[in-house]
Amino acid sequence: MTAPSPENYDPQWLRWAKEIQAIAQNGLTYAENHYDRERYLQLRRMAAEMFAAGADAEVAKVLARLELEEGYATPKVDVRGAVFHDGKILLVRELADQGRWTLPGGWADPNDTPSAAVVREIFEEAGLTARAVKLIAVYDRSRHPHDPPHPQHVYKLFFLCDSVGGTLQDSHETGEGAFFAADALPELSIARVTAQQIARCFAHFHDPALPTEFD
């Protein structure tokens, strides 16, 4: 394991906005008094205004997104798969981020186990049938230098995976997939993966006995 990172890369305004949004969402989940609900709705509106101001976005669109969140506020789960071939790691182009590259992955779906989610993402984004063999790390996104910051709190799960079939192919979400050496990485989609995280994937590939890392 690694020691938790002492640094939170989220700007202070974003940490406040996340906390206000969580208070509002939790309050709306459990409040029974009409006046309390009005106050929590005001807090959610305030959080939306803070998110919008910080990200130069429209308040109405941010508020509509926050209104979709129900129940007790918890972190979202992002899964990423590290597949290797001849000592190189599989990356896919992220069309939503100017063609920069990332590990295949995305949000885990309900009814998926984490390992099933990452296997599905690898197949959907790269066309390879994979098998998850090890949990490399569980990282708190805000403790790593992703850019831009995310309005929701996110846990990122990295899996070491074996390819057991299929051929590389494009998808509607990602462009081409390709394998890269550790010293020849392309421009990364830092919103999704950092160079340091990929370096840790290489380390676990070369030494599978390394313990799972976590923040």
ABEGO torsion letter per residue (X at the ends): XBBBBABBABBAAAAAAAAAAAAAAAAAAABABAAAAAAAAAAAAAAAAAAAAAAGBBAAAAAAAAAABBEBBBBBBBBBBBBBBGGBBBBBBBAABGGBBBBBEEBBBBGBBAAAAAAAAAAAAAGBBBBBABBABBBBAAABBBOBBBABBBBBBBBBBBBAEEBBBBBAABBBBBBBBAAABBBBBAAABBAAAAAAAAAAAABAABBBBBX
